[in-house]
């Protein structure tokens, strides 16, 4: 019986991981190797486009194991020595990444455009789309801020946007939105940290 597959662009994936485990190991190695190479190429494209805030990219980075005490940057294209369990784990993560809309530059850009329009529509902010993207990048690079819920992160950017809008034109000449965003992140994460201490 043919394995059921889900199509994503030029690639197809076995939908049931139980069926993946039934493949003979050499076929599984070959398929995982082929898909790992494609996934790694997508990750490189996202990095070159400055789109490390892509949810698919961030999830992939979280999924990648630590080898010899160092964070692994890419999926394993050399699969000869991987066990069946390791291959299935790798396949699962690759499938999650490759089937996500935000795993491609164009797909993530579309998501960003839609989110930016919703942000402007709901807040009345006048920040540029570039500043909006940078704000998400700054959150993703802050160990405390990236643990906040999406709703809180959205509110964090709205707070920075309101602070920016309240500045005079002269003040805006002397500061950047990034400065305001960083101050907002510092304030939110400090308050959150103090709140956690009080709960203890």
C-alpha positions in Angstrom: 0.0 0.0 0.0 1.4 3.4 -1.0 2.4 5.7 1.9 0.1 8.8 2.4 2.0 12.0 1.7 1.5 15.7 2.2 2.8 18.0 -0.6 4.7 21.1 0.3 6.0 23.0 -2.8 8.3 20.6 -4.7 8.6 18.2 -1.7 6.3 15.6 -0.3 6.3 14.2 3.2 4.9 11.0 4.8 2.0 12.2 6.9 2.0 9.3 9.4 5.2 9.0 11.4 4.2 5.4 12.2 4.5 4.7 8.5 7.9 6.4 8.4 9.2 3.9 10.9 8.1 1.0 8.6 10.3 2.2 5.8 13.5 0.2 5.3 16.4 2.1 6.9 18.3 2.7 3.7 15.3 4.4 2.1 14.7 6.4 5.2 18.3 7.5 5.2 18.1 8.6 1.6 14.9 10.5 2.1 16.0 12.2 5.3 19.3 13.2 3.6 17.5 14.7 0.6 15.0 16.6 2.8 17.8 17.8 5.2 19.7 19.3 2.3 16.5 21.2 1.1 15.7 22.3 4.7 19.2 23.6 5.2 19.0 25.6 2.0 15.8 27.2 3.2 17.4 28.1 6.5 20.3 29.7 4.7 18.0 31.8 2.5 16.0 33.0 5.6 19.3 34.0 7.2 20.5 35.9 4.2 17.2 37.7 3.9 17.4 38.7 7.6 14.4 36.6 8.5 15.7 34.8 11.6 12.4 35.8 13.4 10.5 33.4 11.1 8.5 31.0 13.5 9.5 28.0 11.4 13.2 29.0 11.5 13.1 29.5 15.3 11.3 26.2 15.9 13.9 24.4 13.7 16.7 26.0 15.7 15.1 24.9 18.9 14.7 21.4 17.6 18.3 21.0 16.6 20.1 19.0 19.2 23.4 19.8 20.8 26.3 17.8 19.5 29.5 17.5 21.6 28.4 20.5 23.8 28.0 22.8 20.8 24.6 24.0 19.3 23.9 22.3 16.0 23.2 24.8 13.2 21.9 22.6 10.5 20.0 19.3 9.8 22.2 16.3 9.2 22.8 15.6 5.6 25.2 12.8 6.4 22.9 10.1 7.7 24.9 6.9 7.3 25.6 6.5 11.0 22.2 7.6 12.3 19.9 5.0 14.0 16.3 4.5 13.0 15.2 6.5 16.0 17.5 9.4 15.2 16.4 9.4 11.6 12.7 9.5 12.6 13.4 12.4 15.0 15.3 14.3 12.3 12.5 13.6 9.7 9.8 14.8 12.1 11.6 18.1 12.7 12.4 18.6 9.0 8.8 17.9 8.1 7.5 20.5 10.7 9.9 23.1 9.3 9.4 22.5 5.6 5.6 22.4 5.7 5.3 25.7 7.7 4.4 28.7 5.6 7.2 30.8 7.3 9.9 28.4 6.2 10.4 30.3 2.9 11.5 33.9 2.4 8.3 34.7 0.3 6.0 32.8 2.8 7.4 34.6 5.8 7.4 38.0 4.1 3.7 37.5 3.3 3.1 36.7 7.0 5.1 39.8 8.1 3.1 42.0 5.7 -0.2 40.8 7.0 0.9 41.1 10.7 2.2 44.6 10.0 -1.0 45.8 8.5 -3.0 44.4 11.4 -0.6 46.1 13.8 -1.0 49.5 12.1 -4.7 49.0 11.8 -5.2 48.2 15.5 -2.7 50.7 17.0 -2.6 53.6 14.6 1.2 53.5 14.8 3.3 55.2 12.2 6.4 53.0 12.6 7.8 51.6 9.3 7.5 48.0 8.4 11.3 47.8 8.7 11.1 49.0 12.3 8.3 46.5 13.0 10.5 43.7 11.7 13.5 44.9 13.7 11.4 45.0 16.9 10.5 41.3 16.5 14.2 40.6 15.8 15.2 42.3 19.0 12.6 40.4 21.0 13.8 37.1 19.5 17.4 37.8 20.5 16.5 38.7 24.1 16.5 35.5 26.3 13.8 36.9 28.6 11.6 38.7 26.1 11.4 35.7 23.7 9.8 33.7 26.6 6.8 36.1 26.8 3.6 35.2 25.1 2.9 36.4 21.6 0.2 38.7 23.0 2.7 40.2 25.5 5.3 40.6 22.8 2.8 42.4 20.6 1.9 44.7 23.5 5.6 45.4 24.0 6.0 46.6 20.4 2.8 48.7 20.8 4.2 50.3 24.0 7.5 51.2 22.1 5.5 52.5 19.2 3.4 54.7 21.5 6.6 56.0 23.2 8.1 56.7 19.7 5.0 58.5 18.5 5.0 60.7 21.7 8.5 62.1 20.8 8.9 65.4 19.1 10.5 65.6 15.7 13.6 67.0 17.3 13.8 64.1 19.7 13.3 61.6 16.9 16.3 63.1 15.2 18.4 62.3 18.3 17.1 58.8 18.9 16.1 55.8 16.9 13.1 53.5 17.2 15.6 50.8 18.1 16.6 52.8 21.2 13.0 53.1 22.3 12.4 49.4 21.6 15.4 48.4 23.6 14.3 50.5 26.5 10.9 49.0 26.4 12.3 45.4 26.3 14.6 46.3 29.3 11.6 47.7 31.2 9.3 44.8 30.5 11.8 42.0 31.2 13.0 43.7 34.4 9.4 43.9 35.7 8.7 40.4 34.7 11.8 39.1 36.4 10.9 41.0 39.6 7.4 39.6 39.5 8.8 36.1 39.3 11.0 36.7 42.3 8.0 38.0 44.3 5.9 34.9 43.4 8.6 32.7 44.9 
